[in-house]
Amino acid sequence: MPIDPDSVRKALAGVRYPGYSRDIVTFGLVKGLDVSPDGKVSVGLAVTTADPEVPRKLYADIEGALGALGVRNPEIAITVTVPKTGPAAPAAKAPADAGVGSVRHIVAVASGKGGVGKSTFAVNLACALARSLTEAGRPGRVGLMDCDIYGPSVPLMMGVAGRPMIEGEVLLPPDNFGVKVISMGLLVDESAPVIWRGPMVMKTISQFATNVRWGELDVLLIDLPPGTGDAQLSIVQTMALSGAVVVTTPQTAAVTVALRGAAMFGKVNVPVLGVAENMSYLETADGGRQHVFGQGGGLKVAEALDTELLGEVPLDPAVRMGGDHGIPVVISHPDGNAARVFRSVALALLRKLNATAG
């Protein structure tokens, strides 16, 4: 196998940053890569850490990854910047059987603003993925992590309630419609407000990733909170995302904010796998379509991001009723137009993920 920049970068993508599930390439740490005509490989990294073990571990892991590729005596330069705040306290070690280590693909479902139906979309997409994988002989291979700490709505829409069971320090996510679910809504009383600052929010989300027994999943969807603040950025930086799906509605205001939100993924090298347009049209009794919120916004976002428009979900009362009653429309009305769109989006997403993995 020839040694070229692409093969070297692919090898480096197998090196994870110590303590994180994300690799050094998608983390954006590789600042220089050169392969000379005689096969000499030089790699430059820039890291920010106060832990002297981090650069040593990275050096050894990079050397091992390149050695497996057939590279001998690579030149590895790691520039270390020590943060002014000093080293962070070490995190508690997660149980060996917990976390996202056995998850094949982690996909963020994001929107730049609230009110576009992102959580409704995530719930129905998760159920559509579960059905598609079950039909392919892979049941129980979908998870949904609700990271909207302040306004968790996923438990209601998924029809799950009550505290998750605990084994030792590990949460066992409840399962409904073939989807494993974890949410702050399962951990606090329904009427209790969550009045937390950023560090507490991030600690909870970290526990969702490390102290939940997700098991072997094909896809774990992460329902991100709306916006592009510290919480969202930290999530996409610390989880090994296969990509993101951006949800918007057709109107210009939503399109503008969706593009701004999607820019976050570009900054952390997370590919946008596609755009979904929600509340696209209202279908009339005679089969016509009323574009209540305008038309073409999802396509504009997809074209601007150079990605695919995965689907246009109609404004269907059955979608709202399904969410209110805890039976997503993919389950309650599987033959309706909305359910068909969600299944189509699920199949398109699986196709793109499998192509990426291949």
C-alpha positions in Angstrom: 0.0 0.0 0.0 1.5 3.4 -1.0 2.2 5.9 1.7 0.6 9.2 0.8 -1.0 12.1 2.7 -4.4 10.5 2.5 -3.3 7.2 4.0 -1.3 9.0 6.7 -4.3 11.1 7.6 -6.5 8.0 7.7 -4.1 6.4 10.1 -4.0 9.5 12.3 -7.8 9.4 12.4 -7.5 6.2 14.5 -5.6 8.1 17.2 -7.9 9.4 20.0 -7.1 12.3 22.2 -6.5 10.8 25.8 -9.6 10.9 27.8 -11.9 11.6 24.9 -13.7 9.5 22.3 -12.7 11.9 19.5 -9.7 11.5 17.2 -6.9 14.0 16.7 -7.9 14.7 13.1 -11.5 15.7 13.7 -10.4 17.5 16.8 -8.4 19.7 14.5 -5.1 19.1 16.3 -3.1 18.1 13.2 -1.5 21.3 12.1 1.1 19.9 9.6 1.5 16.7 7.6 4.1 16.0 4.9 5.1 12.9 3.0 8.4 13.3 1.0 9.0 11.4 -2.3 11.2 8.9 -0.5 8.4 8.1 2.0 9.6 10.2 5.0 6.6 11.3 7.0 6.4 14.4 9.2 3.5 15.2 11.4 2.9 18.3 13.5 0.4 18.7 16.3 -0.7 21.6 18.5 -2.4 20.7 21.8 -3.5 22.7 24.9 -3.0 20.8 28.1 -1.3 21.0 31.5 -1.0 17.2 31.7 2.5 16.1 30.7 1.2 12.6 30.0 -1.0 13.8 27.1 1.8 14.7 24.6 3.7 11.5 25.6 0.7 9.3 25.0 -0.1 11.1 21.7 3.5 10.6 20.5 3.4 6.9 21.3 0.0 6.4 19.7 0.9 8.3 16.5 4.1 6.4 16.2 2.2 3.1 16.6 -0.5 4.1 14.1 2.1 5.1 11.5 4.2 2.0 12.2 1.1 -0.1 11.4 1.0 1.8 8.1 4.6 0.8 7.3 6.1 4.2 8.2 9.5 4.0 9.9 11.1 6.7 12.1 8.5 9.4 11.5 9.2 12.9 12.5 6.5 13.9 15.1 6.5 17.4 16.5 3.9 18.2 19.3 3.6 21.9 20.3 2.1 22.2 23.8 0.3 25.2 25.2 -0.4 25.2 28.9 -3.7 26.7 29.8 -3.6 29.6 32.2 -6.2 28.1 34.5 -4.0 25.0 35.2 -4.9 21.4 35.0 -8.5 20.3 35.4 -9.4 17.8 38.0 -9.3 14.2 36.7 -12.7 12.8 35.8 -14.0 9.7 37.5 -13.3 6.6 35.6 -16.3 5.2 33.9 -17.2 1.5 34.2 -15.8 -0.6 31.4 -19.3 -1.7 30.2 -20.7 1.9 29.9 -20.3 4.7 27.4 -20.3 5.1 23.7 -17.3 2.9 22.9 -19.5 0.3 21.1 -21.5 2.8 19.2 -20.8 2.7 15.4 -22.1 6.1 14.5 -22.9 9.2 16.6 -25.0 11.8 14.8 -25.9 15.2 16.1 -29.4 16.6 15.3 -29.0 20.4 15.5 -30.7 23.6 14.7 -29.6 27.2 15.0 -32.8 28.3 16.8 -35.6 26.9 18.8 -39.1 26.3 17.5 -38.2 24.4 14.4 -39.3 21.0 15.8 -35.8 19.6 16.2 -36.7 17.3 19.0 -39.8 16.1 17.2 -37.7 15.4 14.2 -35.0 13.6 16.3 -37.6 11.3 18.0 -39.3 10.3 14.7 -35.9 9.8 13.0 -34.8 7.6 15.8 -37.9 5.4 15.5 -37.6 5.3 11.7 -34.0 4.2 12.0 -35.0 1.5 14.5 -37.6 0.2 12.1 -35.2 0.2 9.2 -32.5 -1.6 11.1 -35.0 -4.1 12.5 -36.1 -4.9 9.0 -32.4 -5.4 8.1 -32.1 -7.9 11.0 -30.4 -5.5 13.5 -33.0 -4.8 16.2 -32.3 -2.7 19.2 -29.4 -0.8 17.6 -30.6 2.8 18.0 -30.1 5.3 20.9 -31.3 8.8 21.5 -29.5 11.1 23.9 -31.5 14.2 24.8 -29.0 17.0 25.6 -31.6 19.7 26.0 -31.0 20.0 29.7 -33.3 23.0 30.4 -36.3 21.9 28.3 -36.2 18.1 27.8 -39.2 17.0 25.8 -37.9 13.7 24.4 -39.3 11.5 27.3 -42.9 12.8 26.7 -42.6 12.3 22.9 -41.0 8.8 23.3 -43.6 7.6 25.8 -41.0 6.8 28.5 -41.2 7.9 32.1 -39.8 7.1 35.6 -36.2 7.0 36.8 -33.8 4.8 34.8 -32.6 1.7 36.6 -29.1 1.8 38.0 -26.5 -1.0 38.2 -23.5 0.2 40.2 -22.6 3.5 38.7 -24.2 2.8 35.4 -27.6 4.1 34.2 -29.7 1.6 32.1 -31.6 3.7 29.5 -35.2 2.8 29.1 -36.2 1.4 25.7 -39.4 2.1 23.7 -40.2 1.5 20.0 -36.7 -0.1 19.7 -34.9 3.1 20.8 -32.8 3.5 24.0 -33.4 6.9 25.6 -31.6 9.0 28.1 -32.7 12.5 29.1 -32.6 15.0 32.0 -36.4 14.7 31.9 -36.0 11.1 33.3 -33.8 12.3 36.2 -35.8 15.3 37.6 -39.4 15.8 38.6 -41.6 16.9 35.7 -42.4 20.2 37.3 -38.9 20.9 38.7 -37.0 23.7 36.9 -33.3 23.0 36.0 -31.5 26.1 37.1 -27.9 25.2 36.4 -24.8 26.9 35.2 -22.6 25.6 32.3 -20.2 23.3 34.2 -23.1 21.4 35.8 -24.8 21.0 32.4 -21.6 19.7 30.8 -21.0 17.3 33.7 -24.5 15.8 33.1 -24.0 15.5 29.4 -20.6 13.9 30.0 -22.3 11.3 32.2 -24.8 10.6 29.5 -21.9 9.7 27.3 -19.8 7.7 29.8 -22.1 6.3 32.5 -25.0 5.0 30.5 -25.0 1.5 29.2 -25.7 2.1 25.5 -24.4 -1.2 24.4 -23.7 -2.0 20.8 -25.6 0.5 18.6 -25.5 1.2 14.9 -26.6 4.8 15.5 -26.8 7.1 18.5 -28.6 10.4 17.8 -27.8 13.4 20.0 -30.6 15.9 20.2 -28.5 19.1 20.7 -30.0 22.1 22.5 -30.7 25.0 20.1 -28.0 27.5 19.5 -24.2 27.4 19.3 -23.1 28.1 22.9 -20.4 26.5 25.0 -22.6 23.4 25.7 -23.2 22.7 22.0 -19.5 23.3 21.1 -18.3 21.1 24.0 -20.6 18.2 22.9 -19.4 18.2 19.3 -15.8 18.5 20.4 -15.8 15.7 23.0 -17.8 13.0 21.1 -16.6 11.2 18.1 -19.4 12.4 15.8 -19.8 10.8 12.4 -21.7 13.9 11.3 -24.7 16.1 11.9 -28.1 16.7 10.5 -29.3 20.3 10.5 -33.1 20.9 11.0 -34.7 24.1 9.7 -38.1 25.4 8.6 -38.7 27.1 5.3 -38.8 30.7 6.3 -35.9 33.1 5.8 -35.4 33.8 9.5 -34.9 30.1 10.2 -32.6 29.6 7.2 -30.3 32.4 8.3 -29.9 31.0 11.8 -29.6 27.5 10.5 -26.6 28.5 8.4 -25.0 30.3 11.3 -25.5 27.2 13.5 -24.1 24.8 10.9 -20.9 26.9 10.8 -20.0 25.5 14.2 -19.6 22.0 12.7 -17.2 23.3 10.1 -15.0 24.8 12.8 -14.6 21.4 14.5 -14.4 19.3 11.3 -17.7 17.5 11.7 -19.4 16.9 8.3 -23.0 18.0 7.8 -24.6 14.8 6.5 -27.7 16.6 5.3 -30.5 19.1 6.0 -34.1 18.3 6.9 -36.9 20.8 6.4 -39.6 20.6 9.0 -43.2 22.0 8.7 -42.6 22.3 4.9 -46.3 22.4 3.8 -49.8 21.7 4.9 -51.6 19.2 2.8 -55.2 20.2 1.9 -58.1 17.8 1.6 -57.9 17.9 -2.2 -54.2 16.9 -2.2 -52.9 20.4 -2.7 -50.1 22.0 -0.6 -50.2 25.2 1.3 -46.7 26.5 2.1 -47.6 28.2 5.4 -44.0 29.1 6.3 -42.7 29.8 2.8 -41.0 27.5 0.4 -37.5 26.3 -0.4 -35.6 27.2 2.8 -34.3 23.7 3.4 -32.9 23.5 -0.1 -31.2 26.9 0.3 -29.5 25.7 3.5 -28.4 22.4 1.8 -27.0 24.1 -1.2 -25.2 26.7 0.9 -23.6 23.8 2.9 -22.9 21.7 -0.2 -24.9 18.8 1.2 -28.1 16.9 0.6 -31.7 17.9 1.4 -32.7 14.7 3.1 -36.4 15.4 3.1 -39.3 17.8 3.6 -41.6 16.9 6.5 -45.2 18.1 6.1 -47.0 20.1 8.8 -49.3 17.3 9.9 -51.5 17.3 13.0 -50.7 13.6 13.5 -47.1 14.6 14.2 -48.1 16.9 17.0 -50.6 14.4 18.4 -48.0 11.6 18.3 -45.6 13.8 20.3 -48.3 14.7 22.9 -49.3 11.1 23.4 -45.9 9.5 23.4 -46.4 7.6 20.2 -44.3 9.1 17.4 -46.1 9.5 14.0 -43.7 6.9 12.5 -45.4 4.4 14.9 -48.9 5.8 15.1 -49.5 6.6 11.5 -46.8 4.5 9.6 -48.6 4.9 6.2 -49.0 8.7 6.4 -46.9 11.1 4.4 -45.0 12.4 7.4 -44.0 8.9 8.4 -42.9 8.1 4.8 -40.6 11.2 4.8 -39.0 10.2 8.1 -38.4 6.6 6.8 -36.9 8.1 3.6 -34.6 10.3 5.7 -33.6 7.4 7.9 -32.6 5.3 4.8 -30.7 8.2 3.3 -28.8 8.8 6.5 -27.9 5.1 6.9 -26.7 5.0 3.3 -24.5 8.1 3.9 -23.1 6.7 7.2 -22.4 3.3 5.7 -20.6 5.0 2.7 -18.5 7.1 5.2 -17.6 4.0 7.2 -16.7 2.1 4.1 
